[in-house]
């Protein structure tokens, strides 16, 4: 993991647990703080009920400091959301959460991971590039709130030895 913050030891204190409906008030707070157009509670509730969805919260001393979500369908993982509380940004947590998603996707036999990111979200694009994602396309006016383009990024996940197919 790389970070602009030199001391990543604090990440050892971060507790990761599956997201539940009880986390949603805090998730929505970080969501609204992080994005110009926040997902709704109903969107999260639908995803939490979906067996293809995998959502995790990161907590530091009991406080929600980030979350990550993805869908795994057949051999493809799709990173649906990731956010880090403003107090913990640029300290390695985003990278840590993406690695968590990648590891989970691999364990579920996903061979690739995809995501969309706002064209102007340069910090996120740079994070994904550092983690091996490459730009594969552009979705014109993908984000309805601003009309901003969405950048499609992909990463091939290394398949563990012994896998057939």
N, C-alpha and C positions, 0 to 999 in steps of 0.2 A: 504494500500500500504506500502511496505517496501522498504528501500533504504539504501545504505551506506552513503548517504548524509542526515544529520539530519534535515535540514530545507526544508520541502516540500511545504512551503507557496508560493514559486515562481511559482508552477504549476497553481495557480489561475490566473496568468497573461498569461497563454498559451491559445491561441485561436485555436479552432478546427473548421475546415470547410471541406466540401466535396472536394476531389481532383478534379482539372480540368486540361485540356490540358495546360492552362497557368501556372500551377505549375511545369510542367515537367522538365524545365531546372534545377530548384533547387532540385527537387526530384532526378534527375539523378546525380547531384553532390554528394548528400548524399549517394546515392546508390553506386557510384563508390568508395567513401571514406570508405564504410562499408563492402563491399563484394569483394572477389577475382574475382568473375565473375558477373558483373552487368547485370541486366535486360536491354533490349533495350527500346528506346522510343516507337517503334512499339508494344512491349509487353504491355507497360502501356496504349497506345492508344487503343489497342484491349480490354483490361480489362475495361477501362473507358466506352467503348461503350456497354459492356455486362450488361444486366439488373440484372444478379445475382451477380455482383461485387459491393463491397462497399469499397471505398478508402477514407481516410481522412488525411488531413495535419494538423500538429501542428505548430503554428507560435508564436514566441515570439518577440514582438516589430517589427512585420512585416517580420521577418526572419524565413524561414522554418527551424525548429529544429528537425522534425521527421515526420514520416508517418506510417500508418498501412493500410493494405488491406486484404480483405477476400472475399470469395464467400459464398453465402448462397443458397443451393439447397435443396429443400424440408425441412427436419428437421435437416440438417447437415450444420454446418459452417466449412469452411476450411480457416485457417489463411494463406494467401499466402505470405505476406511480412510485415516486420516491420523493421524500421531503425531509429536510433537516431543520430543526428549530434554529432561529437566527442566532441564538447564543452559542451554538455548536458548529456553525458553518466554517468551512475551510480548516477543519481540524482532523480530517480523515474519516469522519463518520459516514459521509456519502459513499466513499469508496468501500468502506467496510460493509455497508448495506448492499451495495451492488455485488460484492464478492459473495455475500450470504446468499443472494438470489441465484447467482451463477452456480454455487455449490449445490443448492437445492435442486436446481434444474438438472444438473449432471446426475445427481442421485436418482432423479426421476427419468433418466435416460433421454433427456432432451439433447439434440445435436446442434442446435443453434438457438440464439436469443435475438430478439428484435425489440425495437422501441421507437417511439416518435418523440421529438423534442422541438420546442419552439426555436425557430431560426435565430432569434435574437438572444437566446439563453446560452451565451458563450461559455460561462463557467460550467454548465452541465455538459455541453458539447465537448469541451476540453477534458472533463472527467471521463466521459465515455470513451474518448479517443485513447486516453492513457490506459484504460482498461481493455483495450483491444477491439473496440467497436469501430466500424468504418461506415462512412456515409454511403448509402445505396440508393437514395432517391429523395424526391421532394414532393410533398403533398401541397399543392397550391391552395392557399386560403383555408388551410385545415382547421385553424382555430377560429371558430365563429365569433368569439368575443372581440377579437382585434383584427381578424382577417389575415393574421400572420401565417406564413408558410410553416409546415411541419417538416422537419428533416427526419427521414427514415434511416436508422442505423442498425447494423447487424453485427453479430459476433458468432463465429463458429466455435462451438464448445468442444474441447478435446474429448474424444470418446475413450473411456477407460479400456485398457487391454482386456481381451477376452470377450468383448461385446461382438456379437454377430449381427449382421444386418446393418 
